[in-house]
Amino acid sequence: MPPNRYVICLRHRCTPHHLSERAHYVTFGVARGKRHQLQLSVFPTLVIVHMPEQTIFCGKKTMRILMFSLWRADKPSGAILGVKYLAHSLARLGHEVTIAAPSSRITEKERAMARSIGVSLLPIELRLGGFSIANWRQLATFMRRPQTRPDIVHFQYVRHPHYVSVNRLARKLGIPTILSFRGGWLPRVWDTGLVKKTVYWHLLERPFLRSLSAYHFVTAYEKEEMEPFLPRKPFFIVPNPLWDVPTSRRWKPHIGRERRVLGYLGRFDIYNKGLDRLFEVIRLLQKQTKVELRLLGKPRGKHESRFRRLIESAGDLPIRVCGEVYDEEKKANVYLSFDLYIQFSRWELWGHSIAEAMSLGVPVAITDRHHIARMAGNAGACLVLPFDDVESAAERICRLLNSTEQMTVLARRGLEWVQKFRGENIARRMLEVYQECIKMSTRRGAM
């Protein structure tokens, strides 16, 4: 055995179960009958023993996670749903999750949503010049106090300059930080407001990204698109978790229907969601078979006038706008009423509604522009349609709708494939990411 390689014999009184402070110097029994003082760093999930040539990680306890994200109970975006599902899954595993969200958007509905999934809510008052003094003190106290100090800070990407201050405080306290982009920082986002975004990038965003511990991507394809534009950092790829559907029912073919029902649930963003192309597909489909398109959602802001013009131009196409559905049980009933769930997006990072439909055994058709299409399509879990060829897309949909056997096989494969994204599975993978970030931060601190 090399002279500086030690064999550690932890005494019972020094086991992880009995340790509560941040750092200890503990006497160990070592080889050759000598005794040495070695540093022991203790975190809620890890006990880290620093040795001359290696670092040993052992022990497991509850992890404290502080997430910074927008938080809306009504009309949540896909990014907010991703945060909600992940936080819920982590809380179900017994970990302490706190959501720090802008206080201007916090109402009793938001508080009730947080309570329903077992997480805490920390309102943050955002001002143009930064945090208010009282709010910053509250946040700093939360991050410093041993009873609430987080083991990791998980940012969900939003263009908030306040993140820079929080990240600086976390680094000062030795808390690792990780950022999830969730489609909010892709090259195509720079197509508008280029001057403002470029200034913001050089002044705040690039320094912020450089000081992070790691990046989190939802898919490998998101990482491929973004990596050339980002400062080099360790990265982890973990998909979005699937929301546990509150029903044991599964989709069955609707035999005997006069019209086949195609459904879409989501934002009425005509360009990104490809609603204009979807209407072209329906126009071609109705010449071959009897179909009906049901749209679940509501146009908002700049999309309202554009959607109204699109509906007017559709003429007598069999299209119904059915409004918004957010209740989980009602949403499940809506999915089960479809013959085929379709999403004809120009670009899509994930698509929670796609995974939700699959989890109920509903056949799904999406375009080749979806990131998830590259994964699910290879497994035969969905029908992948060419976005640039609406005639070919209409033909493929028609063949599928006319074959109950093909629809049943597609539904079964989709249901089997989506099981890997169950909340508990994804939460455990994210915990491994958090632990790896803690290890990297500890190694840097020990240097």
TORMIVO-931159 format. One line per field, with one value per residue (C-alpha): residue number from 1; residue in three letters; x, y, z. Coordinates in Angstrom, 2 decimals. Layout:
<pts>
seq c(NUM | ...);
type c(ALA | ...);
px c(X | ...);
py c(Y | ...);
pz c(Z | ...);
</pts>
This chain:
<pts>
seq c(1 | 2 | 3 | 4 | 5 | 6 | 7 | 8 | 9 | 10 | 11 | 12 | 13 | 14 | 15 | 16 | 17 | 18 | 19 | 20 | 21 | 22 | 23 | 24 | 25 | 26 | 27 | 28 | 29 | 30 | 31 | 32 | 33 | 34 | 35 | 36 | 37 | 38 | 39 | 40 | 41 | 42 | 43 | 44 | 45 | 46 | 47 | 48 | 49 | 50 | 51 | 52 | 53 | 54 | 55 | 56 | 57 | 58 | 59 | 60 | 61 | 62 | 63 | 64 | 65 | 66 | 67 | 68 | 69 | 70 | 71 | 72 | 73 | 74 | 75 | 76 | 77 | 78 | 79 | 80 | 81 | 82 | 83 | 84 | 85 | 86 | 87 | 88 | 89 | 90 | 91 | 92 | 93 | 94 | 95 | 96 | 97 | 98 | 99 | 100 | 101 | 102 | 103 | 104 | 105 | 106 | 107 | 108 | 109 | 110 | 111 | 112 | 113 | 114 | 115 | 116 | 117 | 118 | 119 | 120 | 121 | 122 | 123 | 124 | 125 | 126 | 127 | 128 | 129 | 130 | 131 | 132 | 133 | 134 | 135 | 136 | 137 | 138 | 139 | 140 | 141 | 142 | 143 | 144 | 145 | 146 | 147 | 148 | 149 | 150 | 151 | 152 | 153 | 154 | 155 | 156 | 157 | 158 | 159 | 160 | 161 | 162 | 163 | 164 | 165 | 166 | 167 | 168 | 169 | 170 | 171 | 172 | 173 | 174 | 175 | 176 | 177 | 178 | 179 | 180 | 181 | 182 | 183 | 184 | 185 | 186 | 187 | 188 | 189 | 190 | 191 | 192 | 193 | 194 | 195 | 196 | 197 | 198 | 199 | 200 | 201 | 202 | 203 | 204 | 205 | 206 | 207 | 208 | 209 | 210 | 211 | 212 | 213 | 214 | 215 | 216 | 217 | 218 | 219 | 220 | 221 | 222 | 223 | 224 | 225 | 226 | 227 | 228 | 229 | 230 | 231 | 232 | 233 | 234 | 235 | 236 | 237 | 238 | 239 | 240 | 241 | 242 | 243 | 244 | 245 | 246 | 247 | 248 | 249 | 250 | 251 | 252 | 253 | 254 | 255 | 256 | 257 | 258 | 259 | 260 | 261 | 262 | 263 | 264 | 265 | 266 | 267 | 268 | 269 | 270 | 271 | 272 | 273 | 274 | 275 | 276 | 277 | 278 | 279 | 280 | 281 | 282 | 283 | 284 | 285 | 286 | 287 | 288 | 289 | 290 | 291 | 292 | 293 | 294 | 295 | 296 | 297 | 298 | 299 | 300 | 301 | 302 | 303 | 304 | 305 | 306 | 307 | 308 | 309 | 310 | 311 | 312 | 313 | 314 | 315 | 316 | 317 | 318 | 319 | 320 | 321 | 322 | 323 | 324 | 325 | 326 | 327 | 328 | 329 | 330 | 331 | 332 | 333 | 334 | 335 | 336 | 337 | 338 | 339 | 340 | 341 | 342 | 343 | 344 | 345 | 346 | 347 | 348 | 349 | 350 | 351 | 352 | 353 | 354 | 355 | 356 | 357 | 358 | 359 | 360 | 361 | 362 | 363 | 364 | 365 | 366 | 367 | 368 | 369 | 370 | 371 | 372 | 373 | 374 | 375 | 376 | 377 | 378 | 379 | 380 | 381 | 382 | 383 | 384 | 385 | 386 | 387 | 388 | 389 | 390 | 391 | 392 | 393 | 394 | 395 | 396 | 397 | 398 | 399 | 400 | 401 | 402 | 403 | 404 | 405 | 406 | 407 | 408 | 409 | 410 | 411 | 412 | 413 | 414 | 415 | 416 | 417 | 418 | 419 | 420 | 421 | 422 | 423 | 424 | 425 | 426 | 427 | 428 | 429 | 430 | 431 | 432 | 433 | 434 | 435 | 436 | 437 | 438 | 439 | 440 | 441 | 442 | 443 | 444 | 445 | 446 | 447);
type c(MET | PRO | PRO | ASN | ARG | TYR | VAL | ILE | CYS | LEU | ARG | HIS | ARG | CYS | THR | PRO | HIS | HIS | LEU | SER | GLU | ARG | ALA | HIS | TYR | VAL | THR | PHE | GLY | VAL | ALA | ARG | GLY | LYS | ARG | HIS | GLN | LEU | GLN | LEU | SER | VAL | PHE | PRO | THR | LEU | VAL | ILE | VAL | HIS | MET | PRO | GLU | GLN | THR | ILE | PHE | CYS | GLY | LYS | LYS | THR | MET | ARG | ILE | LEU | MET | PHE | SER | LEU | TRP | ARG | ALA | ASP | LYS | PRO | SER | GLY | ALA | ILE | LEU | GLY | VAL | LYS | TYR | LEU | ALA | HIS | SER | LEU | ALA | ARG | LEU | GLY | HIS | GLU | VAL | THR | ILE | ALA | ALA | PRO | SER | SER | ARG | ILE | THR | GLU | LYS | GLU | ARG | ALA | MET | ALA | ARG | SER | ILE | GLY | VAL | SER | LEU | LEU | PRO | ILE | GLU | LEU | ARG | LEU | GLY | GLY | PHE | SER | ILE | ALA | ASN | TRP | ARG | GLN | LEU | ALA | THR | PHE | MET | ARG | ARG | PRO | GLN | THR | ARG | PRO | ASP | ILE | VAL | HIS | PHE | GLN | TYR | VAL | ARG | HIS | PRO | HIS | TYR | VAL | SER | VAL | ASN | ARG | LEU | ALA | ARG | LYS | LEU | GLY | ILE | PRO | THR | ILE | LEU | SER | PHE | ARG | GLY | GLY | TRP | LEU | PRO | ARG | VAL | TRP | ASP | THR | GLY | LEU | VAL | LYS | LYS | THR | VAL | TYR | TRP | HIS | LEU | LEU | GLU | ARG | PRO | PHE | LEU | ARG | SER | LEU | SER | ALA | TYR | HIS | PHE | VAL | THR | ALA | TYR | GLU | LYS | GLU | GLU | MET | GLU | PRO | PHE | LEU | PRO | ARG | LYS | PRO | PHE | PHE | ILE | VAL | PRO | ASN | PRO | LEU | TRP | ASP | VAL | PRO | THR | SER | ARG | ARG | TRP | LYS | PRO | HIS | ILE | GLY | ARG | GLU | ARG | ARG | VAL | LEU | GLY | TYR | LEU | GLY | ARG | PHE | ASP | ILE | TYR | ASN | LYS | GLY | LEU | ASP | ARG | LEU | PHE | GLU | VAL | ILE | ARG | LEU | LEU | GLN | LYS | GLN | THR | LYS | VAL | GLU | LEU | ARG | LEU | LEU | GLY | LYS | PRO | ARG | GLY | LYS | HIS | GLU | SER | ARG | PHE | ARG | ARG | LEU | ILE | GLU | SER | ALA | GLY | ASP | LEU | PRO | ILE | ARG | VAL | CYS | GLY | GLU | VAL | TYR | ASP | GLU | GLU | LYS | LYS | ALA | ASN | VAL | TYR | LEU | SER | PHE | ASP | LEU | TYR | ILE | GLN | PHE | SER | ARG | TRP | GLU | LEU | TRP | GLY | HIS | SER | ILE | ALA | GLU | ALA | MET | SER | LEU | GLY | VAL | PRO | VAL | ALA | ILE | THR | ASP | ARG | HIS | HIS | ILE | ALA | ARG | MET | ALA | GLY | ASN | ALA | GLY | ALA | CYS | LEU | VAL | LEU | PRO | PHE | ASP | ASP | VAL | GLU | SER | ALA | ALA | GLU | ARG | ILE | CYS | ARG | LEU | LEU | ASN | SER | THR | GLU | GLN | MET | THR | VAL | LEU | ALA | ARG | ARG | GLY | LEU | GLU | TRP | VAL | GLN | LYS | PHE | ARG | GLY | GLU | ASN | ILE | ALA | ARG | ARG | MET | LEU | GLU | VAL | TYR | GLN | GLU | CYS | ILE | LYS | MET | SER | THR | ARG | ARG | GLY | ALA | MET);
px c(0.00 | 1.39 | 2.45 | -0.18 | -3.14 | -5.34 | -7.84 | -10.74 | -12.49 | -15.41 | -16.32 | -19.99 | -20.28 | -19.11 | -21.55 | -23.65 | -26.77 | -25.21 | -23.70 | -25.56 | -23.03 | -21.43 | -17.83 | -16.00 | -12.46 | -12.73 | -10.05 | -9.88 | -8.05 | -5.66 | -3.12 | 0.22 | -1.31 | -1.27 | -4.14 | -4.94 | -7.33 | -9.32 | -11.93 | -15.53 | -18.07 | -21.71 | -24.64 | -28.27 | -27.71 | -24.01 | -21.20 | -17.93 | -14.59 | -11.58 | -8.44 | -5.00 | -5.64 | -9.37 | -12.75 | -15.29 | -19.04 | -21.40 | -24.68 | -28.10 | -30.63 | -33.29 | -32.22 | -33.30 | -33.91 | -34.57 | -36.11 | -36.45 | -39.32 | -42.47 | -45.47 | -49.01 | -52.02 | -54.23 | -53.05 | -49.60 | -47.07 | -45.22 | -42.15 | -44.21 | -45.79 | -42.31 | -41.32 | -44.58 | -44.28 | -40.61 | -41.21 | -44.17 | -42.16 | -39.25 | -41.61 | -43.24 | -39.81 | -39.57 | -37.33 | -37.90 | -38.69 | -39.17 | -40.34 | -39.10 | -41.50 | -42.31 | -44.70 | -46.73 | -48.04 | -48.68 | -52.35 | -54.24 | -54.57 | -50.78 | -50.42 | -53.08 | -51.31 | -48.05 | -49.75 | -51.48 | -48.15 | -46.34 | -43.91 | -43.30 | -43.67 | -41.23 | -42.59 | -39.90 | -40.61 | -38.90 | -38.14 | -36.50 | -33.39 | -33.18 | -34.65 | -36.17 | -33.93 | -36.44 | -36.97 | -33.24 | -32.66 | -35.45 | -33.96 | -30.40 | -31.56 | -33.39 | -30.26 | -27.92 | -30.02 | -29.05 | -32.71 | -33.60 | -30.26 | -30.67 | -28.25 | -28.71 | -30.31 | -32.14 | -32.90 | -35.61 | -34.66 | -36.34 | -34.69 | -34.55 | -31.39 | -32.13 | -30.82 | -27.30 | -27.48 | -28.91 | -26.24 | -23.50 | -24.87 | -25.11 | -21.47 | -20.40 | -22.21 | -20.76 | -24.15 | -24.04 | -26.38 | -27.88 | -29.95 | -32.74 | -33.37 | -36.65 | -36.61 | -36.31 | -32.83 | -32.67 | -31.00 | -34.40 | -35.48 | -32.99 | -35.00 | -36.78 | -35.40 | -31.83 | -30.28 | -31.80 | -31.00 | -27.40 | -26.84 | -28.44 | -26.28 | -22.98 | -23.89 | -25.66 | -26.45 | -22.98 | -21.43 | -24.39 | -24.00 | -20.24 | -20.74 | -23.21 | -22.20 | -23.95 | -26.65 | -29.73 | -31.23 | -34.51 | -33.35 | -30.05 | -31.27 | -31.79 | -28.19 | -26.95 | -28.74 | -27.59 | -24.10 | -22.27 | -23.66 | -23.06 | -19.99 | -18.54 | -20.00 | -20.83 | -24.27 | -26.91 | -29.79 | -32.95 | -36.40 | -39.48 | -41.44 | -44.88 | -47.82 | -49.53 | -52.89 | -55.71 | -57.58 | -57.02 | -59.02 | -57.30 | -58.18 | -60.27 | -61.06 | -64.26 | -65.84 | -68.96 | -68.29 | -69.50 | -66.53 | -63.03 | -62.06 | -58.57 | -57.65 | -55.10 | -54.60 | -52.23 | -51.38 | -52.87 | -49.51 | -50.17 | -46.55 | -44.77 | -47.64 | -48.16 | -51.92 | -51.93 | -50.37 | -52.71 | -55.70 | -54.23 | -53.97 | -57.62 | -58.64 | -56.94 | -58.19 | -61.86 | -61.60 | -60.61 | -62.57 | -64.94 | -62.96 | -63.37 | -60.65 | -61.20 | -58.95 | -58.65 | -57.29 | -57.77 | -55.85 | -54.20 | -52.47 | -50.97 | -52.27 | -55.93 | -56.36 | -54.19 | -56.22 | -59.50 | -58.29 | -57.16 | -60.59 | -62.30 | -60.07 | -60.89 | -64.44 | -66.56 | -63.75 | -64.94 | -63.09 | -64.42 | -62.81 | -63.72 | -62.04 | -59.46 | -59.27 | -56.95 | -58.69 | -56.77 | -59.84 | -61.63 | -58.45 | -58.22 | -61.82 | -60.99 | -57.97 | -59.98 | -62.64 | -60.12 | -59.46 | -56.03 | -54.10 | -52.24 | -49.67 | -48.32 | -45.69 | -42.94 | -40.79 | -41.39 | -38.92 | -41.06 | -44.85 | -46.53 | -49.85 | -48.16 | -46.84 | -50.19 | -52.09 | -49.65 | -49.98 | -53.72 | -53.05 | -54.25 | -52.64 | -50.43 | -49.28 | -46.58 | -44.29 | -40.64 | -39.84 | -40.54 | -37.55 | -39.65 | -40.43 | -36.82 | -37.05 | -40.63 | -40.59 | -37.60 | -39.51 | -42.65 | -44.53 | -46.11 | -46.88 | -44.22 | -45.45 | -43.35 | -43.95 | -42.92 | -45.25 | -48.87 | -50.17 | -48.00 | -48.97 | -52.69 | -52.25 | -50.47 | -53.15 | -55.91 | -54.31 | -53.99 | -57.59 | -58.90 | -57.09 | -58.30 | -55.55 | -52.78 | -54.28 | -54.43 | -50.80 | -49.66 | -51.58 | -50.04 | -46.49 | -46.93 | -48.26 | -45.32 | -42.72 | -43.92 | -43.68 | -39.97 | -40.91 | -42.95 | -42.44 | -40.55 | -38.10 | -37.27 | -37.06 | -34.47 | -32.43 | -32.59 | -31.48 | -28.42 | -27.73 | -28.04 | -25.67 | -23.14 | -23.31 | -22.70 | -19.70 | -18.23 | -18.77 | -17.13 | -14.11 | -13.63 | -13.94 | -11.34 | -8.75);
py c(0.00 | 3.47 | 5.42 | 8.15 | 5.89 | 5.48 | 2.86 | 4.58 | 3.00 | 5.22 | 4.92 | 4.48 | 7.96 | 9.46 | 7.71 | 9.94 | 9.33 | 11.13 | 14.08 | 17.36 | 20.15 | 21.31 | 20.27 | 18.12 | 17.02 | 13.42 | 11.01 | 7.87 | 4.60 | 4.21 | 1.76 | 1.18 | 1.97 | 5.77 | 8.12 | 11.20 | 14.12 | 14.14 | 16.70 | 15.53 | 17.74 | 16.97 | 17.80 | 16.66 | 14.06 | 13.34 | 12.88 | 13.71 | 12.51 | 14.44 | 12.29 | 13.09 | 11.19 | 10.71 | 11.86 | 9.35 | 9.99 | 8.11 | 8.49 | 9.76 | 12.13 | 14.59 | 17.15 | 20.80 | 22.27 | 25.94 | 26.48 | 29.89 | 29.91 | 31.63 | 30.10 | 30.42 | 28.32 | 29.49 | 29.04 | 27.64 | 27.43 | 24.25 | 25.48 | 26.05 | 22.61 | 21.10 | 22.78 | 21.75 | 18.10 | 17.89 | 19.63 | 17.36 | 14.22 | 15.34 | 16.16 | 12.73 | 11.18 | 13.07 | 15.99 | 19.63 | 21.79 | 25.56 | 27.56 | 31.17 | 33.03 | 36.69 | 37.94 | 40.01 | 36.72 | 35.00 | 34.73 | 32.26 | 30.02 | 29.81 | 29.07 | 26.37 | 24.80 | 24.69 | 23.11 | 20.51 | 19.15 | 19.37 | 22.24 | 25.60 | 28.96 | 31.84 | 35.09 | 37.28 | 40.95 | 41.90 | 45.55 | 47.19 | 48.10 | 44.77 | 43.29 | 45.47 | 45.67 | 43.79 | 41.09 | 40.59 | 40.23 | 37.66 | 35.66 | 35.92 | 34.79 | 31.85 | 30.75 | 31.24 | 29.83 | 26.19 | 25.14 | 26.33 | 26.58 | 24.80 | 22.15 | 23.31 | 26.24 | 25.25 | 28.15 | 27.76 | 30.02 | 33.43 | 36.71 | 38.08 | 40.09 | 39.29 | 35.77 | 37.23 | 38.46 | 35.16 | 33.16 | 35.37 | 34.80 | 31.05 | 30.90 | 32.90 | 30.39 | 27.41 | 26.30 | 24.79 | 26.19 | 24.62 | 26.15 | 24.51 | 26.29 | 24.53 | 26.04 | 29.62 | 30.21 | 28.68 | 30.33 | 30.92 | 33.03 | 35.67 | 36.29 | 39.19 | 41.97 | 41.18 | 44.48 | 44.39 | 40.71 | 41.20 | 44.01 | 41.93 | 38.96 | 40.83 | 42.75 | 40.09 | 36.79 | 35.58 | 36.36 | 34.60 | 31.48 | 31.38 | 31.35 | 28.42 | 24.95 | 23.11 | 23.17 | 20.97 | 20.09 | 18.28 | 16.47 | 15.74 | 17.73 | 20.83 | 20.47 | 20.12 | 23.31 | 25.41 | 24.18 | 26.26 | 29.48 | 28.79 | 29.11 | 25.66 | 23.98 | 20.45 | 19.49 | 16.88 | 15.63 | 14.70 | 14.69 | 16.32 | 14.11 | 12.81 | 13.92 | 10.94 | 10.72 | 10.58 | 7.75 | 4.08 | 4.27 | 3.75 | 4.74 | 2.40 | 2.75 | 4.70 | 2.21 | 3.33 | 7.08 | 9.03 | 11.42 | 10.72 | 13.25 | 14.76 | 16.83 | 19.45 | 20.91 | 23.79 | 27.39 | 28.98 | 30.19 | 29.95 | 30.01 | 27.84 | 25.37 | 25.19 | 25.75 | 27.23 | 24.03 | 21.89 | 23.60 | 22.75 | 19.10 | 19.09 | 20.64 | 17.77 | 15.11 | 15.98 | 15.17 | 11.60 | 10.83 | 12.40 | 14.16 | 16.85 | 18.91 | 19.98 | 22.70 | 22.96 | 26.33 | 30.06 | 32.69 | 35.37 | 38.68 | 39.06 | 35.61 | 36.59 | 38.66 | 36.27 | 33.27 | 35.03 | 35.71 | 32.08 | 30.79 | 33.16 | 31.95 | 28.32 | 28.80 | 25.66 | 23.38 | 20.97 | 22.76 | 23.33 | 25.60 | 24.05 | 26.41 | 25.76 | 22.69 | 22.58 | 20.17 | 16.88 | 14.62 | 16.70 | 16.82 | 13.01 | 12.76 | 15.10 | 13.04 | 9.82 | 11.33 | 11.74 | 9.21 | 10.78 | 13.45 | 15.66 | 18.42 | 19.96 | 22.26 | 24.03 | 23.52 | 21.80 | 20.98 | 18.48 | 18.82 | 17.88 | 17.26 | 14.72 | 12.72 | 13.04 | 11.67 | 8.76 | 7.95 | 7.41 | 5.15 | 7.69 | 7.40 | 10.43 | 12.11 | 14.82 | 16.46 | 15.71 | 19.16 | 17.91 | 16.92 | 14.16 | 12.80 | 11.73 | 9.60 | 8.33 | 7.89 | 5.55 | 3.43 | 3.39 | 5.15 | 7.84 | 8.69 | 11.12 | 13.49 | 15.55 | 19.20 | 20.45 | 18.09 | 18.50 | 16.20 | 13.32 | 14.07 | 13.95 | 10.62 | 9.04 | 10.24 | 8.93 | 5.47 | 5.37 | 6.47 | 3.80 | 1.01 | 0.27 | -2.32 | 0.20 | 2.73 | 0.13 | -0.89 | 2.76 | 3.47 | 0.45 | 1.32 | 4.94 | 3.85 | 1.48 | 4.03 | 6.90 | 4.87 | 5.68 | 9.32 | 8.59 | 11.24 | 9.05 | 7.83 | 11.35 | 12.71 | 10.07 | 10.96 | 14.65 | 13.85 | 12.13 | 15.34 | 17.43 | 15.12 | 15.31 | 19.13 | 19.01 | 16.74 | 19.06 | 22.08 | 20.31 | 19.30 | 22.88 | 24.15 | 21.66 | 22.78);
pz c(0.00 | -0.88 | 2.23 | 1.73 | 0.85 | 3.95 | 5.02 | 6.79 | 9.77 | 10.80 | 14.46 | 15.28 | 16.79 | 13.50 | 11.17 | 8.85 | 10.93 | 13.91 | 12.04 | 11.78 | 11.33 | 8.09 | 8.67 | 11.19 | 11.82 | 12.94 | 14.10 | 11.98 | 12.47 | 9.53 | 8.18 | 9.94 | 13.32 | 12.82 | 13.54 | 11.45 | 11.44 | 8.16 | 7.18 | 6.91 | 5.07 | 5.82 | 3.55 | 3.82 | 1.11 | 1.34 | 3.80 | 2.06 | 3.43 | 2.07 | 1.80 | 0.36 | -2.89 | -3.12 | -1.89 | -0.56 | -0.67 | 1.62 | 3.45 | 2.34 | 3.89 | 2.75 | 0.16 | 0.22 | -3.24 | -4.01 | -7.46 | -9.10 | -11.58 | -12.74 | -10.98 | -12.31 | -11.38 | -14.23 | -17.82 | -16.95 | -19.77 | -20.68 | -18.77 | -15.60 | -15.96 | -16.22 | -12.95 | -11.28 | -12.28 | -11.23 | -7.88 | -7.17 | -7.97 | -5.76 | -2.89 | -3.15 | -2.61 | 0.69 | -0.32 | 0.66 | -2.37 | -2.23 | -5.26 | -5.34 | -7.64 | -8.48 | -5.79 | -8.29 | -9.70 | -6.37 | -5.44 | -3.29 | -6.36 | -6.68 | -2.97 | -3.20 | -6.19 | -4.23 | -1.20 | -3.38 | -4.63 | -1.28 | -1.93 | -0.22 | -1.93 | -1.37 | -2.92 | -4.50 | -5.15 | -8.41 | -9.15 | -12.12 | -10.14 | -8.30 | -5.14 | -2.46 | 0.63 | 2.81 | 0.20 | -0.38 | 3.36 | 3.53 | 0.67 | 2.02 | 5.47 | 3.90 | 2.05 | 5.05 | 7.90 | 8.65 | 8.98 | 5.45 | 3.63 | 0.26 | -0.95 | -4.52 | -6.35 | -9.54 | -11.90 | -14.55 | -17.44 | -17.47 | -18.46 | -14.91 | -14.09 | -10.43 | -11.02 | -11.21 | -7.60 | -6.36 | -8.16 | -6.69 | -3.18 | -3.75 | -4.89 | -1.83 | 0.40 | -1.48 | -2.84 | -6.35 | -9.01 | -12.13 | -14.93 | -16.95 | -20.25 | -21.19 | -24.66 | -23.40 | -24.84 | -28.30 | -31.31 | -32.97 | -29.97 | -31.16 | -34.34 | -32.60 | -30.40 | -31.45 | -30.27 | -26.78 | -26.32 | -27.48 | -24.95 | -22.20 | -23.19 | -22.84 | -19.67 | -17.62 | -19.27 | -20.27 | -16.83 | -15.20 | -17.36 | -16.73 | -12.96 | -12.93 | -11.78 | -14.64 | -17.34 | -17.57 | -20.96 | -21.54 | -24.70 | -26.40 | -29.40 | -27.25 | -26.09 | -29.70 | -30.77 | -27.83 | -27.01 | -29.67 | -28.15 | -24.45 | -22.20 | -21.54 | -18.48 | -17.34 | -18.62 | -17.82 | -19.96 | -18.06 | -19.75 | -18.29 | -15.89 | -16.78 | -14.67 | -13.06 | -14.83 | -12.22 | -13.96 | -14.67 | -17.89 | -21.22 | -24.76 | -26.89 | -30.62 | -31.26 | -33.66 | -35.52 | -35.40 | -38.39 | -38.16 | -36.90 | -34.22 | -34.24 | -31.20 | -30.17 | -26.68 | -26.02 | -26.84 | -29.96 | -31.20 | -34.93 | -36.07 | -33.48 | -33.09 | -36.86 | -36.70 | -40.21 | -41.59 | -39.51 | -41.13 | -44.56 | -43.51 | -42.40 | -45.73 | -47.58 | -45.15 | -45.53 | -49.23 | -48.34 | -45.16 | -42.65 | -39.92 | -37.29 | -35.58 | -31.97 | -30.58 | -26.79 | -25.72 | -26.10 | -28.11 | -25.98 | -26.61 | -30.07 | -31.07 | -30.63 | -33.81 | -35.85 | -34.74 | -35.52 | -39.07 | -39.41 | -38.35 | -40.80 | -43.63 | -42.76 | -44.03 | -43.63 | -42.45 | -39.69 | -36.86 | -33.33 | -30.72 | -27.36 | -24.87 | -22.16 | -19.92 | -16.90 | -14.52 | -14.73 | -14.74 | -17.39 | -19.45 | -19.34 | -20.58 | -23.46 | -24.54 | -24.40 | -26.69 | -29.54 | -32.26 | -32.76 | -30.88 | -33.36 | -32.91 | -36.11 | -34.59 | -36.51 | -33.42 | -30.11 | -27.35 | -25.46 | -25.47 | -22.18 | -23.92 | -26.21 | -23.25 | -21.43 | -24.43 | -24.76 | -21.05 | -21.61 | -24.58 | -27.16 | -30.64 | -31.31 | -34.54 | -34.48 | -37.02 | -37.63 | -36.15 | -32.60 | -30.49 | -28.94 | -32.44 | -32.86 | -29.72 | -29.89 | -33.68 | -33.53 | -31.01 | -33.17 | -30.35 | -32.54 | -36.15 | -37.41 | -40.14 | -42.59 | -41.73 | -45.17 | -47.08 | -45.99 | -48.75 | -47.57 | -43.95 | -44.85 | -46.66 | -43.67 | -41.26 | -43.55 | -43.76 | -39.97 | -39.34 | -41.71 | -39.85 | -36.33 | -35.96 | -36.74 | -34.34 | -31.56 | -32.12 | -32.17 | -28.95 | -27.19 | -28.23 | -27.14 | -23.74 | -23.22 | -24.36 | -22.17 | -18.94 | -18.68 | -17.97 | -14.86 | -12.19 | -9.73 | -12.37 | -13.58 | -10.02 | -9.11 | -12.18 | -11.27 | -7.71 | -9.17 | -11.12 | -7.96 | -6.09 | -8.91 | -8.78 | -5.02 | -5.54 | -8.20 | -5.96 | -3.02 | -5.09 | -6.28 | -2.70 | -1.48 | -4.05);
</pts>
